[in-house]
């Protein structure tokens, strides 16, 4: 299992920067990505147009004031 430091280097959001800096090789990153499990069956479809639930009565009151 990868250490916390390794996981930071392999983080997809900053891997390209780590490769440019020489902290990570493209081969190491590709190996990591290929080793990840396929969890697509656990995904949940979220609609862009799904209305958000109000968090509290105060939020509802504020929304009503904004609409008025």
PDB file of N, CA, C and O in Angstrom, chain B, residues numbered from 101:
ATOM      1  N   UNK B 101       0.849  -1.188   0.000  1.00  0.00           N
ATOM      2  CA  UNK B 101       0.000   0.000   0.000  1.00  0.00           C
ATOM      3  C   UNK B 101       0.889   1.245   0.000  1.00  0.00           C
ATOM      4  O   UNK B 101       1.941   1.277   0.639  1.00  0.00           O
ATOM      5  N   UNK B 102       0.447   2.251  -0.721  1.00  0.00           N
ATOM      6  CA  UNK B 102       1.211   3.494  -0.837  1.00  0.00           C
ATOM      7  C   UNK B 102       1.134   4.294   0.459  1.00  0.00           C
ATOM      8  O   UNK B 102       0.126   4.275   1.165  1.00  0.00           O
ATOM      9  N   UNK B 103       2.215   4.988   0.749  1.00  0.00           N
ATOM     10  CA  UNK B 103       2.246   5.837   1.940  1.00  0.00           C
ATOM     11  C   UNK B 103       1.458   7.116   1.669  1.00  0.00           C
ATOM     12  O   UNK B 103       1.083   7.401   0.531  1.00  0.00           O
ATOM     13  N   UNK B 104       1.218   7.869   2.720  1.00  0.00           N
ATOM     14  CA  UNK B 104       0.506   9.144   2.575  1.00  0.00           C
ATOM     15  C   UNK B 104       1.261  10.068   1.629  1.00  0.00           C
ATOM     16  O   UNK B 104       0.648  10.751   0.809  1.00  0.00           O
ATOM     17  N   UNK B 105       2.586  10.094   1.737  1.00  0.00           N
ATOM     18  CA  UNK B 105       3.403  10.931   0.860  1.00  0.00           C
ATOM     19  C   UNK B 105       3.245  10.491  -0.589  1.00  0.00           C
ATOM     20  O   UNK B 105       3.103  11.327  -1.481  1.00  0.00           O
ATOM     21  N   UNK B 106       3.270   9.172  -0.829  1.00  0.00           N
ATOM     22  CA  UNK B 106       3.089   8.655  -2.185  1.00  0.00           C
ATOM     23  C   UNK B 106       1.721   9.044  -2.738  1.00  0.00           C
ATOM     24  O   UNK B 106       1.595   9.416  -3.905  1.00  0.00           O
ATOM     25  N   UNK B 107       0.707   8.956  -1.895  1.00  0.00           N
ATOM     26  CA  UNK B 107      -0.643   9.301  -2.356  1.00  0.00           C
ATOM     27  C   UNK B 107      -0.710  10.774  -2.751  1.00  0.00           C
ATOM     28  O   UNK B 107      -1.425  11.136  -3.685  1.00  0.00           O
ATOM     29  N   UNK B 108       0.029  11.618  -2.044  1.00  0.00           N
ATOM     30  CA  UNK B 108       0.065  13.036  -2.393  1.00  0.00           C
ATOM     31  C   UNK B 108       0.704  13.220  -3.771  1.00  0.00           C
ATOM     32  O   UNK B 108       0.209  14.001  -4.584  1.00  0.00           O
ATOM     33  N   UNK B 109       1.788  12.512  -4.033  1.00  0.00           N
ATOM     34  CA  UNK B 109       2.456  12.616  -5.335  1.00  0.00           C
ATOM     35  C   UNK B 109       1.570  12.105  -6.458  1.00  0.00           C
ATOM     36  O   UNK B 109       1.612  12.628  -7.572  1.00  0.00           O
ATOM     37  N   UNK B 110       0.768  11.086  -6.174  1.00  0.00           N
ATOM     38  CA  UNK B 110      -0.064  10.443  -7.188  1.00  0.00           C
ATOM     39  C   UNK B 110      -1.425  11.114  -7.358  1.00  0.00           C
ATOM     40  O   UNK B 110      -2.191  10.726  -8.240  1.00  0.00           O
ATOM     41  N   UNK B 111      -1.735  12.093  -6.547  1.00  0.00           N
ATOM     42  CA  UNK B 111      -3.020  12.790  -6.637  1.00  0.00           C
ATOM     43  C   UNK B 111      -3.204  13.310  -8.058  1.00  0.00           C
ATOM     44  O   UNK B 111      -2.381  14.076  -8.557  1.00  0.00           O
ATOM     45  N   UNK B 112      -4.279  12.894  -8.698  1.00  0.00           N
ATOM     46  CA  UNK B 112      -4.526  13.236 -10.095  1.00  0.00           C
ATOM     47  C   UNK B 112      -4.533  14.745 -10.348  1.00  0.00           C
ATOM     48  O   UNK B 112      -4.188  15.191 -11.442  1.00  0.00           O
ATOM     49  N   UNK B 113      -4.918  15.524  -9.352  1.00  0.00           N
ATOM     50  CA  UNK B 113      -5.013  16.973  -9.532  1.00  0.00           C
ATOM     51  C   UNK B 113      -3.647  17.632  -9.647  1.00  0.00           C
ATOM     52  O   UNK B 113      -3.533  18.718 -10.215  1.00  0.00           O
ATOM     53  N   UNK B 114      -2.590  16.982  -9.109  1.00  0.00           N
ATOM     54  CA  UNK B 114      -1.261  17.600  -9.145  1.00  0.00           C
ATOM     55  C   UNK B 114      -0.185  16.680  -9.721  1.00  0.00           C
ATOM     56  O   UNK B 114       0.999  17.014  -9.683  1.00  0.00           O
ATOM     57  N   UNK B 115      -0.587  15.532 -10.250  1.00  0.00           N
ATOM     58  CA  UNK B 115       0.387  14.569 -10.775  1.00  0.00           C
ATOM     59  C   UNK B 115       1.206  15.168 -11.911  1.00  0.00           C
ATOM     60  O   UNK B 115       2.417  14.955 -11.972  1.00  0.00           O
ATOM     61  N   UNK B 116       0.572  15.908 -12.808  1.00  0.00           N
ATOM     62  CA  UNK B 116       1.309  16.499 -13.933  1.00  0.00           C
ATOM     63  C   UNK B 116       2.432  17.409 -13.441  1.00  0.00           C
ATOM     64  O   UNK B 116       3.542  17.372 -13.970  1.00  0.00           O
ATOM     65  N   UNK B 117       2.145  18.212 -12.442  1.00  0.00           N
ATOM     66  CA  UNK B 117       3.162  19.092 -11.864  1.00  0.00           C
ATOM     67  C   UNK B 117       4.283  18.274 -11.223  1.00  0.00           C
ATOM     68  O   UNK B 117       5.459  18.610 -11.366  1.00  0.00           O
ATOM     69  N   UNK B 118       3.921  17.202 -10.517  1.00  0.00           N
ATOM     70  CA  UNK B 118       4.931  16.353  -9.887  1.00  0.00           C
ATOM     71  C   UNK B 118       5.804  15.653 -10.919  1.00  0.00           C
ATOM     72  O   UNK B 118       6.989  15.425 -10.674  1.00  0.00           O
ATOM     73  N   UNK B 119       5.235  15.311 -12.068  1.00  0.00           N
ATOM     74  CA  UNK B 119       6.008  14.702 -13.151  1.00  0.00           C
ATOM     75  C   UNK B 119       6.988  15.727 -13.715  1.00  0.00           C
ATOM     76  O   UNK B 119       8.157  15.409 -13.935  1.00  0.00           O
ATOM     77  N   UNK B 120       6.526  16.949 -13.950  1.00  0.00           N
ATOM     78  CA  UNK B 120       7.408  18.007 -14.462  1.00  0.00           C
ATOM     79  C   UNK B 120       8.556  18.292 -13.511  1.00  0.00           C
ATOM     80  O   UNK B 120       9.676  18.555 -13.948  1.00  0.00           O
ATOM     81  N   UNK B 121       8.283  18.242 -12.202  1.00  0.00           N
ATOM     82  CA  UNK B 121       9.311  18.509 -11.194  1.00  0.00           C
ATOM     83  C   UNK B 121      10.257  17.328 -11.004  1.00  0.00           C
ATOM     84  O   UNK B 121      11.284  17.464 -10.339  1.00  0.00           O
ATOM     85  N   UNK B 122       9.929  16.183 -11.571  1.00  0.00           N
ATOM     86  CA  UNK B 122      10.764  15.000 -11.417  1.00  0.00           C
ATOM     87  C   UNK B 122      10.505  14.233 -10.137  1.00  0.00           C
ATOM     88  O   UNK B 122      11.279  13.347  -9.775  1.00  0.00           O
ATOM     89  N   UNK B 123       9.421  14.565  -9.447  1.00  0.00           N
ATOM     90  CA  UNK B 123       9.075  13.870  -8.211  1.00  0.00           C
ATOM     91  C   UNK B 123       8.373  12.545  -8.485  1.00  0.00           C
ATOM     92  O   UNK B 123       8.287  11.685  -7.609  1.00  0.00           O
ATOM     93  N   UNK B 124       7.876  12.391  -9.701  1.00  0.00           N
ATOM     94  CA  UNK B 124       7.086  11.240 -10.109  1.00  0.00           C
ATOM     95  C   UNK B 124       7.351  11.004 -11.587  1.00  0.00           C
ATOM     96  O   UNK B 124       7.498  11.962 -12.346  1.00  0.00           O
ATOM     97  N   UNK B 125       7.416   9.746 -12.009  1.00  0.00           N
ATOM     98  CA  UNK B 125       7.582   9.474 -13.438  1.00  0.00           C
ATOM     99  C   UNK B 125       6.219   9.188 -14.048  1.00  0.00           C
ATOM    100  O   UNK B 125       5.287   8.783 -13.353  1.00  0.00           O
ATOM    101  N   UNK B 126       6.116   9.402 -15.341  1.00  0.00           N
ATOM    102  CA  UNK B 126       4.867   9.109 -16.039  1.00  0.00           C
ATOM    103  C   UNK B 126       4.553   7.619 -15.915  1.00  0.00           C
ATOM    104  O   UNK B 126       3.389   7.236 -15.792  1.00  0.00           O
ATOM    105  N   UNK B 127       5.575   6.789 -15.948  1.00  0.00           N
ATOM    106  CA  UNK B 127       5.388   5.343 -15.839  1.00  0.00           C
ATOM    107  C   UNK B 127       4.788   4.982 -14.471  1.00  0.00           C
ATOM    108  O   UNK B 127       3.889   4.144 -14.393  1.00  0.00           O
ATOM    109  N   UNK B 128       5.279   5.607 -13.398  1.00  0.00           N
ATOM    110  CA  UNK B 128       4.744   5.351 -12.057  1.00  0.00           C
ATOM    111  C   UNK B 128       3.275   5.781 -11.971  1.00  0.00           C
ATOM    112  O   UNK B 128       2.437   5.082 -11.402  1.00  0.00           O
ATOM    113  N   UNK B 129       2.991   6.945 -12.549  1.00  0.00           N
ATOM    114  CA  UNK B 129       1.622   7.446 -12.510  1.00  0.00           C
ATOM    115  C   UNK B 129       0.685   6.542 -13.301  1.00  0.00           C
ATOM    116  O   UNK B 129      -0.408   6.219 -12.835  1.00  0.00           O
ATOM    117  N   UNK B 130       1.109   6.129 -14.502  1.00  0.00           N
ATOM    118  CA  UNK B 130       0.287   5.244 -15.334  1.00  0.00           C
ATOM    119  C   UNK B 130       0.025   3.915 -14.624  1.00  0.00           C
ATOM    120  O   UNK B 130      -1.081   3.380 -14.689  1.00  0.00           O
ATOM    121  N   UNK B 131       1.046   3.387 -13.947  1.00  0.00           N
ATOM    122  CA  UNK B 131       0.896   2.131 -13.209  1.00  0.00           C
ATOM    123  C   UNK B 131      -0.132   2.302 -12.093  1.00  0.00           C
ATOM    124  O   UNK B 131      -0.965   1.425 -11.865  1.00  0.00           O
ATOM    125  N   UNK B 132      -0.067   3.430 -11.405  1.00  0.00           N
ATOM    126  CA  UNK B 132      -1.029   3.714 -10.328  1.00  0.00           C
ATOM    127  C   UNK B 132      -2.453   3.766 -10.873  1.00  0.00           C
ATOM    128  O   UNK B 132      -3.359   3.153 -10.309  1.00  0.00           O
ATOM    129  N   UNK B 133      -2.649   4.497 -11.969  1.00  0.00           N
ATOM    130  CA  UNK B 133      -3.982   4.638 -12.559  1.00  0.00           C
ATOM    131  C   UNK B 133      -4.531   3.286 -13.009  1.00  0.00           C
ATOM    132  O   UNK B 133      -5.701   2.983 -12.776  1.00  0.00           O
ATOM    133  N   UNK B 134      -3.698   2.478 -13.647  1.00  0.00           N
ATOM    134  CA  UNK B 134      -4.139   1.154 -14.108  1.00  0.00           C
ATOM    135  C   UNK B 134      -4.485   0.233 -12.946  1.00  0.00           C
ATOM    136  O   UNK B 134      -5.289  -0.686 -13.106  1.00  0.00           O
ATOM    137  N   UNK B 135      -3.892   0.464 -11.782  1.00  0.00           N
ATOM    138  CA  UNK B 135      -4.140  -0.375 -10.620  1.00  0.00           C
ATOM    139  C   UNK B 135      -5.375   0.006  -9.819  1.00  0.00           C
ATOM    140  O   UNK B 135      -5.761  -0.712  -8.897  1.00  0.00           O
ATOM    141  N   UNK B 136      -5.997   1.128 -10.162  1.00  0.00           N
ATOM    142  CA  UNK B 136      -7.188   1.549  -9.421  1.00  0.00           C
ATOM    143  C   UNK B 136      -8.380   0.661  -9.775  1.00  0.00           C
ATOM    144  O   UNK B 136      -8.542   0.280 -10.935  1.00  0.00           O
ATOM    145  N   UNK B 137      -9.208   0.330  -8.798  1.00  0.00           N
ATOM    146  CA  UNK B 137     -10.379  -0.509  -9.085  1.00  0.00           C
ATOM    147  C   UNK B 137     -11.438   0.279  -9.860  1.00  0.00           C
ATOM    148  O   UNK B 137     -11.541   1.500  -9.735  1.00  0.00           O
ATOM    149  N   UNK B 138     -12.211  -0.437 -10.652  1.00  0.00           N
ATOM    150  CA  UNK B 138     -13.326   0.168 -11.382  1.00  0.00           C
ATOM    151  C   UNK B 138     -14.527   0.228 -10.436  1.00  0.00           C
ATOM    152  O   UNK B 138     -15.082  -0.807 -10.066  1.00  0.00           O
ATOM    153  N   UNK B 139     -14.922   1.427 -10.051  1.00  0.00           N
ATOM    154  CA  UNK B 139     -16.044   1.597  -9.127  1.00  0.00           C
ATOM    155  C   UNK B 139     -17.210   2.331  -9.799  1.00  0.00           C
ATOM    156  O   UNK B 139     -18.041   2.939  -9.125  1.00  0.00           O
ATOM    157  N   UNK B 140     -17.260   2.268 -11.125  1.00  0.00           N
ATOM    158  CA  UNK B 140     -18.309   2.963 -11.873  1.00  0.00           C
ATOM    159  C   UNK B 140     -19.700   2.500 -11.451  1.00  0.00           C
ATOM    160  O   UNK B 140     -20.651   3.282 -11.482  1.00  0.00           O
ATOM    161  N   UNK B 141     -19.824   1.240 -11.058  1.00  0.00           N
ATOM    162  CA  UNK B 141     -21.132   0.719 -10.655  1.00  0.00           C
ATOM    163  C   UNK B 141     -21.618   1.326  -9.340  1.00  0.00           C
ATOM    164  O   UNK B 141     -22.787   1.170  -8.988  1.00  0.00           O
ATOM    165  N   UNK B 142     -20.743   2.012  -8.614  1.00  0.00           N
ATOM    166  CA  UNK B 142     -21.123   2.649  -7.357  1.00  0.00           C
ATOM    167  C   UNK B 142     -21.481   4.128  -7.533  1.00  0.00           C
ATOM    168  O   UNK B 142     -21.854   4.801  -6.572  1.00  0.00           O
ATOM    169  N   UNK B 143     -21.363   4.621  -8.757  1.00  0.00           N
ATOM    170  CA  UNK B 143     -21.634   6.037  -9.022  1.00  0.00           C
ATOM    171  C   UNK B 143     -23.134   6.310  -8.944  1.00  0.00           C
ATOM    172  O   UNK B 143     -23.963   5.427  -9.163  1.00  0.00           O
ATOM    173  N   UNK B 144     -23.450   7.556  -8.629  1.00  0.00           N
ATOM    174  CA  UNK B 144     -24.843   7.982  -8.560  1.00  0.00           C
ATOM    175  C   UNK B 144     -25.050   9.111  -9.557  1.00  0.00           C
ATOM    176  O   UNK B 144     -24.300  10.087  -9.553  1.00  0.00           O
ATOM    177  N   UNK B 145     -26.049   8.986 -10.401  1.00  0.00           N
ATOM    178  CA  UNK B 145     -26.346  10.001 -11.395  1.00  0.00           C
ATOM    179  C   UNK B 145     -26.953  11.227 -10.715  1.00  0.00           C
ATOM    180  O   UNK B 145     -27.903  11.115  -9.941  1.00  0.00           O
ATOM    181  N   UNK B 146     -26.398  12.383 -11.012  1.00  0.00           N
ATOM    182  CA  UNK B 146     -26.890  13.634 -10.445  1.00  0.00           C
ATOM    183  C   UNK B 146     -27.276  14.548 -11.592  1.00  0.00           C
ATOM    184  O   UNK B 146     -26.464  14.809 -12.479  1.00  0.00           O
ATOM    185  N   UNK B 147     -28.488  15.030 -11.582  1.00  0.00           N
ATOM    186  CA  UNK B 147     -28.975  15.918 -12.623  1.00  0.00           C
ATOM    187  C   UNK B 147     -28.503  17.338 -12.354  1.00  0.00           C
ATOM    188  O   UNK B 147     -28.474  17.786 -11.208  1.00  0.00           O
ATOM    189  N   UNK B 148     -28.133  18.046 -13.419  1.00  0.00           N
ATOM    190  CA  UNK B 148     -27.729  19.448 -13.266  1.00  0.00           C
ATOM    191  C   UNK B 148     -28.884  20.320 -12.822  1.00  0.00           C
ATOM    192  O   UNK B 148     -28.676  21.351 -12.183  1.00  0.00           O
ATOM    193  N   UNK B 149     -30.083  19.922 -13.150  1.00  0.00           N
ATOM    194  CA  UNK B 149     -31.257  20.757 -12.892  1.00  0.00           C
ATOM    195  C   UNK B 149     -32.028  20.316 -11.662  1.00  0.00           C
ATOM    196  O   UNK B 149     -33.174  20.722 -11.468  1.00  0.00           O
ATOM    197  N   UNK B 150     -31.415  19.496 -10.837  1.00  0.00           N
ATOM    198  CA  UNK B 150     -32.054  19.015  -9.628  1.00  0.00           C
ATOM    199  C   UNK B 150     -32.085  20.148  -8.597  1.00  0.00           C
ATOM    200  O   UNK B 150     -31.030  20.662  -8.226  1.00  0.00           O
ATOM    201  N   UNK B 151     -33.269  20.544  -8.127  1.00  0.00           N
ATOM    202  CA  UNK B 151     -33.323  21.633  -7.141  1.00  0.00           C
ATOM    203  C   UNK B 151     -32.680  21.200  -5.827  1.00  0.00           C
ATOM    204  O   UNK B 151     -32.768  20.039  -5.427  1.00  0.00           O
ATOM    205  N   UNK B 152     -32.043  22.140  -5.176  1.00  0.00           N
ATOM    206  CA  UNK B 152     -31.422  21.876  -3.885  1.00  0.00           C
ATOM    207  C   UNK B 152     -32.465  21.955  -2.781  1.00  0.00           C
ATOM    208  O   UNK B 152     -33.378  22.779  -2.831  1.00  0.00           O
ATOM    209  N   UNK B 153     -32.322  21.108  -1.806  1.00  0.00           N
ATOM    210  CA  UNK B 153     -33.215  21.131  -0.650  1.00  0.00           C
ATOM    211  C   UNK B 153     -32.810  22.275   0.266  1.00  0.00           C
ATOM    212  O   UNK B 153     -31.619  22.456   0.517  1.00  0.00           O
ATOM    213  N   UNK B 154     -33.757  23.052   0.771  1.00  0.00           N
ATOM    214  CA  UNK B 154     -33.407  24.106   1.737  1.00  0.00           C
ATOM    215  C   UNK B 154     -32.779  23.484   2.971  1.00  0.00           C
ATOM    216  O   UNK B 154     -33.176  22.399   3.397  1.00  0.00           O
ATOM    217  N   UNK B 155     -31.802  24.169   3.543  1.00  0.00           N
ATOM    218  CA  UNK B 155     -31.102  23.646   4.704  1.00  0.00           C
ATOM    219  C   UNK B 155     -31.850  23.922   6.001  1.00  0.00           C
ATOM    220  O   UNK B 155     -31.722  23.168   6.966  1.00  0.00           O
ATOM    221  N   UNK B 156     -32.621  24.987   6.027  1.00  0.00           N
ATOM    222  CA  UNK B 156     -33.338  25.309   7.255  1.00  0.00           C
ATOM    223  C   UNK B 156     -34.483  26.251   6.920  1.00  0.00           C
ATOM    224  O   UNK B 156     -34.604  26.726   5.791  1.00  0.00           O
ATOM    225  N   UNK B 157     -35.316  26.511   7.908  1.00  0.00           N
ATOM    226  CA  UNK B 157     -36.414  27.457   7.718  1.00  0.00           C
ATOM    227  C   UNK B 157     -35.871  28.855   7.429  1.00  0.00           C
ATOM    228  O   UNK B 157     -36.490  29.612   6.681  1.00  0.00           O
ATOM    229  N   UNK B 158     -34.749  29.199   7.996  1.00  0.00           N
ATOM    230  CA  UNK B 158     -34.136  30.508   7.747  1.00  0.00           C
ATOM    231  C   UNK B 158     -33.730  30.633   6.283  1.00  0.00           C
ATOM    232  O   UNK B 158     -33.895  31.694   5.682  1.00  0.00           O
ATOM    233  N   UNK B 159     -33.195  29.547   5.702  1.00  0.00           N
ATOM    234  CA  UNK B 159     -32.837  29.557   4.283  1.00  0.00           C
ATOM    235  C   UNK B 159     -34.075  29.752   3.419  1.00  0.00           C
ATOM    236  O   UNK B 159     -34.044  30.497   2.439  1.00  0.00           O
ATOM    237  N   UNK B 160     -35.181  29.072   3.790  1.00  0.00           N
ATOM    238  CA  UNK B 160     -36.425  29.207   3.041  1.00  0.00           C
ATOM    239  C   UNK B 160     -36.923  30.644   3.090  1.00  0.00           C
ATOM    240  O   UNK B 160     -37.344  31.190   2.070  1.00  0.00           O
ATOM    241  N   UNK B 161     -36.878  31.258   4.260  1.00  0.00           N
ATOM    242  CA  UNK B 161     -37.326  32.635   4.421  1.00  0.00           C
ATOM    243  C   UNK B 161     -36.471  33.584   3.592  1.00  0.00           C
ATOM    244  O   UNK B 161     -36.983  34.519   2.977  1.00  0.00           O
ATOM    245  N   UNK B 162     -35.179  33.339   3.579  1.00  0.00           N
ATOM    246  CA  UNK B 162     -34.279  34.184   2.784  1.00  0.00           C
ATOM    247  C   UNK B 162     -34.567  34.030   1.297  1.00  0.00           C
ATOM    248  O   UNK B 162     -34.558  35.017   0.561  1.00  0.00           O
ATOM    249  N   UNK B 163     -34.823  32.802   0.846  1.00  0.00           N
ATOM    250  CA  UNK B 163     -35.164  32.562  -0.550  1.00  0.00           C
ATOM    251  C   UNK B 163     -36.448  33.280  -0.938  1.00  0.00           C
ATOM    252  O   UNK B 163     -36.539  33.828  -2.036  1.00  0.00           O
ATOM    253  N   UNK B 164     -37.453  33.286  -0.045  1.00  0.00           N
ATOM    254  CA  UNK B 164     -38.717  33.952  -0.313  1.00  0.00           C
ATOM    255  C   UNK B 164     -38.508  35.461  -0.409  1.00  0.00           C
ATOM    256  O   UNK B 164     -39.119  36.108  -1.260  1.00  0.00           O
ATOM    257  N   UNK B 165     -37.654  36.039   0.450  1.00  0.00           N
ATOM    258  CA  UNK B 165     -37.359  37.464   0.408  1.00  0.00           C
ATOM    259  C   UNK B 165     -36.655  37.836  -0.899  1.00  0.00           C
ATOM    260  O   UNK B 165     -36.917  38.893  -1.473  1.00  0.00           O
ATOM    261  N   UNK B 166     -35.778  36.978  -1.353  1.00  0.00           N
ATOM    262  CA  UNK B 166     -35.034  37.230  -2.582  1.00  0.00           C
ATOM    263  C   UNK B 166     -35.957  37.192  -3.782  1.00  0.00           C
ATOM    264  O   UNK B 166     -35.794  37.973  -4.719  1.00  0.00           O
ATOM    265  N   UNK B 167     -36.934  36.280  -3.762  1.00  0.00           N
ATOM    266  CA  UNK B 167     -37.869  36.148  -4.881  1.00  0.00           C
ATOM    267  C   UNK B 167     -38.867  37.301  -4.936  1.00  0.00           C
ATOM    268  O   UNK B 167     -39.410  37.594  -6.001  1.00  0.00           O
ATOM    269  N   UNK B 168     -39.114  37.954  -3.807  1.00  0.00           N
ATOM    270  CA  UNK B 168     -40.142  39.015  -3.735  1.00  0.00           C
ATOM    271  C   UNK B 168     -39.682  40.303  -4.356  1.00  0.00           C
ATOM    272  O   UNK B 168     -40.429  41.281  -4.373  1.00  0.00           O
TER     273      UNK B 168
END
